[in-house]
């Protein structure tokens, strides 16, 4: 297994954990842990895409990271106002 494969496996694994936990209703899409798993999973998967110079996935994962950050910020802001 190449280093990029190992990194990709970890990143995609985190994304799948988030997906399965949410699909099984163990966590909600609005829960911070969901956004955190997506943030780190996408960042790691994006890095693995960078390692192999696969730019379309670098872009996809970068957008995914920013969406997760936005979700965390929105969640934090809504909890502060209550």
Backbone as ProteinMPNN parsed JSONL, in Angstrom:
{"seq_chain_A": "XXXXXXXXXXXXXXXXXXXXXXXXXXXXXXXXXXXXXXXXXXXXXXXXXXXXXXXXXXXXXXXXXXXXXXXXXXXXXXXXXX", "coords_chain_A": {"N_chain_A": [[0.855, -1.178, 0.0], [0.619, 2.135, -0.921], [1.791, 5.274, 0.504], [-0.045, 7.375, -0.047], [-2.387, 5.933, -0.487], [-2.881, 4.872, 2.06], [-3.312, 7.22, 3.55], [-5.555, 8.202, 2.184], [-7.386, 6.158, 2.779], [-7.757, 6.474, 5.532], [-8.903, 9.081, 5.598], [-11.253, 8.759, 4.004], [-12.417, 6.792, 5.5], [-13.124, 8.17, 7.862], [-15.05, 9.91, 6.789], [-16.969, 8.049, 6.014], [-17.656, 6.922, 8.49], [-18.924, 9.133, 9.678], [-21.089, 9.373, 7.909], [-22.439, 6.852, 8.214], [-23.059, 6.88, 10.99], [-24.822, 9.029, 11.057], [-26.776, 8.141, 9.233], [-27.755, 5.931, 10.58], [-29.022, 7.168, 12.558], [-27.701, 7.74, 14.921], [-26.295, 9.971, 15.394], [-27.018, 13.419, 14.692], [-27.253, 15.376, 11.674], [-26.832, 17.972, 12.332], [-25.272, 17.911, 14.566], [-22.227, 18.739, 16.223], [-20.164, 16.779, 16.155], [-20.598, 15.421, 13.8], [-19.953, 17.334, 11.845], [-17.283, 17.704, 12.546], [-16.12, 15.172, 12.056], [-16.56, 15.111, 9.285], [-15.036, 17.352, 8.533], [-12.336, 16.65, 9.253], [-12.114, 14.206, 7.893], [-12.522, 14.984, 5.197], [-10.412, 16.802, 4.89], [-8.17, 15.132, 5.22], [-8.605, 13.255, 3.165], [-8.526, 15.015, 1.034], [-5.866, 15.833, 1.177], [-4.609, 13.43, 0.513], [-5.409, 13.253, -2.122], [-4.067, 15.425, -3.134], [-1.495, 14.477, -2.85], [-1.31, 12.663, -4.937], [-1.705, 14.257, -7.033], [-4.35, 14.706, -7.991], [-6.356, 16.826, -8.921], [-9.195, 17.475, -9.285], [-10.45, 16.131, -7.104], [-9.102, 17.302, -5.013], [-10.175, 19.855, -5.092], [-12.905, 19.231, -4.631], [-12.774, 18.108, -2.013], [-11.726, 20.277, -0.625], [-13.821, 22.131, -0.781], [-15.664, 20.652, 0.695], [-14.431, 20.684, 3.207], [-14.645, 23.445, 3.82], [-17.437, 23.692, 3.948], [-17.96, 22.081, 6.159], [-16.605, 23.553, 8.138], [-18.127, 25.912, 8.068], [-20.556, 24.84, 8.933], [-19.868, 24.088, 11.566], [-19.285, 26.621, 12.635], [-21.777, 27.876, 12.364], [-23.297, 26.254, 14.055], [-22.018, 26.703, 16.514], [-22.482, 29.452, 16.799], [-25.308, 29.511, 16.967], [-25.718, 28.146, 19.351], [-24.545, 29.857, 21.174], [-26.267, 32.007, 21.133], [-28.493, 31.119, 22.418]], "CA_chain_A": [[0.0, 0.0, 0.0], [1.371, 3.391, -1.002], [1.402, 6.235, 1.546], [-1.264, 8.103, -0.432], [-3.513, 5.02, -0.278], [-3.135, 4.806, 3.492], [-3.899, 8.512, 3.937], [-6.912, 8.237, 1.613], [-8.208, 5.212, 3.525], [-8.099, 7.114, 6.808], [-9.836, 10.179, 5.319], [-12.541, 8.229, 3.547], [-12.98, 6.082, 6.648], [-13.787, 9.163, 8.72], [-16.259, 10.364, 6.096], [-17.955, 6.973, 6.073], [-18.129, 6.835, 9.87], [-19.904, 10.213, 9.838], [-22.273, 9.023, 7.123], [-23.155, 5.738, 8.835], [-23.624, 7.313, 12.269], [-25.983, 9.872, 10.761], [-27.792, 7.313, 8.584], [-28.333, 5.062, 11.609], [-29.65, 8.087, 13.517], [-26.947, 7.781, 16.171], [-25.989, 11.397, 15.496], [-27.773, 14.236, 13.742], [-26.42, 16.153, 10.763], [-26.569, 19.252, 12.972], [-24.359, 17.711, 15.684], [-20.841, 19.136, 15.937], [-19.304, 15.633, 15.843], [-20.786, 15.126, 12.376], [-19.151, 18.304, 11.098], [-15.869, 17.461, 12.845], [-15.726, 13.995, 11.274], [-16.499, 15.53, 7.878], [-13.911, 18.277, 8.383], [-11.068, 15.929, 9.245], [-12.135, 13.229, 6.807], [-12.328, 15.675, 3.912], [-9.055, 17.365, 4.858], [-7.221, 14.033, 5.011], [-8.831, 12.735, 1.812], [-8.02, 16.038, 0.113], [-4.398, 15.755, 1.19], [-4.202, 12.25, -0.267], [-5.61, 13.617, -3.533], [-2.945, 16.327, -3.456], [-0.293, 13.637, -2.946], [-1.283, 12.006, -6.246], [-1.994, 15.322, -8.022], [-5.682, 14.553, -8.563], [-6.893, 18.142, -8.579], [-10.658, 17.538, -9.094], [-10.804, 15.736, -5.75], [-8.571, 18.329, -4.105], [-11.195, 20.905, -5.088], [-14.087, 18.682, -3.965], [-12.527, 17.974, -0.579], [-11.556, 21.626, -0.08], [-15.175, 22.656, -0.594], [-16.245, 19.873, 1.785], [-13.838, 21.231, 4.437], [-15.245, 24.751, 4.098], [-18.825, 23.47, 4.359], [-17.908, 21.581, 7.536], [-16.232, 24.693, 8.991], [-19.316, 26.763, 8.121], [-21.527, 24.156, 9.784], [-19.413, 24.222, 12.952], [-19.447, 28.019, 13.01], [-23.211, 28.116, 12.495], [-23.722, 25.535, 15.264], [-21.462, 27.427, 17.654], [-23.179, 30.735, 16.883], [-26.673, 29.287, 17.414], [-25.681, 27.749, 20.764], [-24.202, 31.056, 21.964], [-27.398, 32.925, 21.189], [-29.598, 30.552, 23.215]], "C_chain_A": [[0.9, 1.241, 0.0], [0.923, 4.337, 0.122], [0.112, 6.995, 1.204], [-2.504, 7.234, -0.253], [-3.886, 4.933, 1.201], [-3.815, 6.086, 3.981], [-5.338, 8.598, 3.432], [-7.855, 7.325, 2.383], [-8.654, 5.801, 4.857], [-9.144, 8.212, 6.589], [-11.209, 9.69, 4.925], [-13.211, 7.452, 4.68], [-13.715, 7.021, 7.587], [-15.074, 9.672, 8.089], [-17.354, 9.297, 6.165], [-18.498, 6.771, 7.489], [-19.195, 7.9, 10.11], [-21.207, 9.861, 9.121], [-23.092, 7.928, 7.796], [-23.778, 6.126, 10.169], [-24.872, 8.156, 12.061], [-27.107, 9.05, 10.139], [-28.488, 6.396, 9.586], [-28.992, 5.861, 12.733], [-28.997, 8.04, 14.906], [-26.449, 9.193, 16.453], [-26.855, 12.124, 14.477], [-26.797, 15.002, 12.86], [-26.048, 17.507, 11.368], [-25.591, 19.133, 14.141], [-22.932, 18.104, 15.308], [-19.943, 17.952, 15.567], [-19.416, 15.242, 14.371], [-19.925, 16.061, 11.529], [-17.659, 18.067, 11.323], [-15.348, 16.245, 12.071], [-15.603, 14.336, 9.794], [-15.304, 16.44, 7.619], [-12.597, 17.514, 8.28], [-11.003, 14.884, 8.135], [-11.864, 13.865, 5.458], [-10.928, 16.254, 3.801], [-8.026, 16.277, 4.564], [-7.372, 13.45, 3.609], [-8.331, 13.729, 0.763], [-6.503, 16.028, 0.035], [-3.916, 14.552, 0.38], [-4.379, 12.512, -1.766], [-4.501, 14.541, -4.01], [-1.669, 15.514, -3.666], [-0.179, 12.97, -4.313], [-1.636, 12.98, -7.374], [-3.33, 15.118, -8.735], [-6.519, 15.763, -8.153], [-8.419, 18.185, -8.458], [-11.085, 17.146, -7.679], [-10.219, 16.676, -4.708], [-9.601, 19.446, -3.971], [-12.441, 20.435, -4.337], [-13.891, 18.645, -2.449], [-12.303, 19.331, 0.088], [-12.911, 22.272, 0.171], [-15.846, 21.96, 0.587], [-15.726, 20.382, 3.141], [-14.498, 22.562, 4.796], [-16.711, 24.628, 4.52], [-18.868, 22.98, 5.8], [-17.548, 22.701, 8.512], [-17.426, 25.627, 9.152], [-20.368, 26.16, 9.05], [-21.141, 24.267, 11.257], [-19.617, 25.641, 13.464], [-20.916, 28.343, 13.263], [-23.746, 27.465, 13.772], [-23.25, 26.268, 16.513], [-22.217, 28.735, 17.889], [-24.597, 30.55, 17.414], [-26.711, 28.878, 18.887], [-25.337, 28.921, 21.664], [-25.387, 31.968, 22.135], [-28.569, 32.377, 22.011], [-29.305, 30.552, 24.683]], "O_chain_A": [[1.814, 1.367, 0.815], [-0.192, 4.216, 0.63], [-0.722, 7.228, 2.079], [-3.567, 7.747, 0.097], [-5.067, 4.923, 1.55], [-4.783, 6.03, 4.74], [-6.233, 9.017, 4.165], [-9.008, 7.687, 2.617], [-9.806, 5.638, 5.258], [-10.147, 8.271, 7.3], [-12.217, 10.158, 5.453], [-14.436, 7.459, 4.8], [-14.808, 6.704, 8.056], [-16.079, 9.846, 8.779], [-18.527, 9.616, 6.355], [-19.681, 6.479, 7.659], [-20.248, 7.61, 10.678], [-22.294, 10.035, 9.671], [-24.308, 8.06, 7.933], [-24.912, 5.74, 10.453], [-25.855, 8.022, 12.79], [-28.272, 9.244, 10.484], [-29.68, 6.117, 9.452], [-29.456, 5.299, 13.726], [-29.651, 8.269, 15.924], [-26.211, 9.563, 17.602], [-27.358, 11.525, 13.526], [-25.656, 15.246, 13.25], [-25.061, 18.12, 10.961], [-25.127, 20.149, 14.657], [-22.483, 17.83, 14.195], [-19.044, 18.108, 14.741], [-18.444, 14.787, 13.769], [-19.247, 15.618, 10.602], [-16.86, 18.211, 10.398], [-14.259, 16.291, 11.498], [-14.661, 13.908, 9.127], [-14.635, 16.309, 6.594], [-11.834, 17.706, 7.334], [-9.958, 14.699, 7.51], [-11.073, 13.351, 4.668], [-10.32, 16.204, 2.732], [-7.118, 16.475, 3.756], [-6.375, 13.179, 2.94], [-7.781, 13.336, -0.265], [-5.925, 16.195, -1.039], [-2.931, 14.645, -0.352], [-3.583, 12.043, -2.58], [-4.051, 14.448, -5.152], [-0.864, 15.821, -4.545], [0.928, 12.735, -4.796], [-1.839, 12.576, -8.519], [-3.429, 15.33, -9.943], [-7.276, 15.726, -7.182], [-8.915, 18.89, -7.579], [-11.987, 17.765, -7.115], [-10.787, 16.829, -3.627], [-9.867, 19.925, -2.869], [-12.972, 21.165, -3.499], [-14.751, 19.102, -1.696], [-12.659, 19.51, 1.253], [-13.125, 22.888, 1.215], [-16.521, 22.607, 1.388], [-16.489, 20.497, 4.1], [-14.868, 22.78, 5.949], [-17.172, 25.392, 5.368], [-19.716, 23.414, 6.579], [-18.126, 22.786, 9.595], [-17.707, 26.086, 10.259], [-20.989, 26.864, 9.847], [-22.0, 24.513, 12.104], [-20.069, 25.841, 14.591], [-21.258, 28.998, 14.247], [-24.554, 28.061, 14.485], [-24.015, 26.43, 17.464], [-22.548, 29.081, 19.023], [-25.051, 31.351, 18.231], [-27.652, 29.234, 19.598], [-25.793, 28.974, 22.806], [-25.516, 32.636, 23.16], [-29.532, 33.098, 22.269], [-30.133, 30.109, 25.479]]}, "name": "protein", "num_of_chains": 1, "seq": "XXXXXXXXXXXXXXXXXXXXXXXXXXXXXXXXXXXXXXXXXXXXXXXXXXXXXXXXXXXXXXXXXXXXXXXXXXXXXXXXXX"}
